[in-house]
């Protein structure tokens, strides 16, 4: 059986070993070593990163009591290799894994809920629970979890035989055969786990629970610990600061000020619509009624375009069309009180690389062409 250096000393960053197997698999080679500090993916914790004799270790997996290191190139069986662990990455994983145990332990104590999923993602770590956890619960749990950090408690790892463990009450995701590795955070959690942990809770740093989302019939909690929590805080602070500088207010007044701005903006929008409506009505009232009304009017958004056309159709016996400039062409709305517009729109679109459609009495779309060409085409078509 391979010597698992990552369990003996989770802080070991370099080691030497002998290559005992080198098996080609697809485009890669999987190596077995006499001993290794590379943690293989398991228990929700991702595989370690690093190098073997300067070759990047692409993946680490364990199967049948062997640890397989995946490389692009083969290494000779019997040769000695020097392994280097990407410790910054590993330490982050240790911090998050230990943090997860504390949070899951607290949630288990409080609600009797089980952790049914754990994923250490690139951006965030998620934990799934078979219980509803509210925003208020989350604040409480976060506070208590950080208290465990402040106490700098030892994280104790013990191997129990089946006989020895009978009376121990512990969390476990599955039935385990043989010896059981128990990770204990005194007062907070006792859990069967194959992962690599920090030695004392203080090393986890801040435990920040970002959000609780409904997930299946329970809750998914997103979390960041240590430096990643700090980086996240800095990102939020930077965003907050940009808004507060822009609005010349204090950081803590941002939410209120943005809410006010939003309401003001909504009020202005409805004022614009009201004024625009008055303007359109006056403009269109002064027009004579004709068989066909074609208007080119720039600066109208899609609502205003529809609004204008709706009024204009009262002055058109057959059809009213309004065009407004848009990037390399025009957006248009066409309405009628008497004819089916669909065949005309089809022709119009095919003549001017247009697209769009709608109901027989109201269509909209966009096309590319000059005002003169469009006018001429429509006069012939209608
Ligand atoms: Zn674990």
Boltz pocket constraint, residues with backbone or C-beta under 6 A from the ligand:
constraints:
  - pocket:
      binder: B
      contacts: [[A, 43], [A, 97], [A, 101], [A, 191], [A, 192], [A, 193], [A, 194], [A, 195]]
      max_distance: 6.0
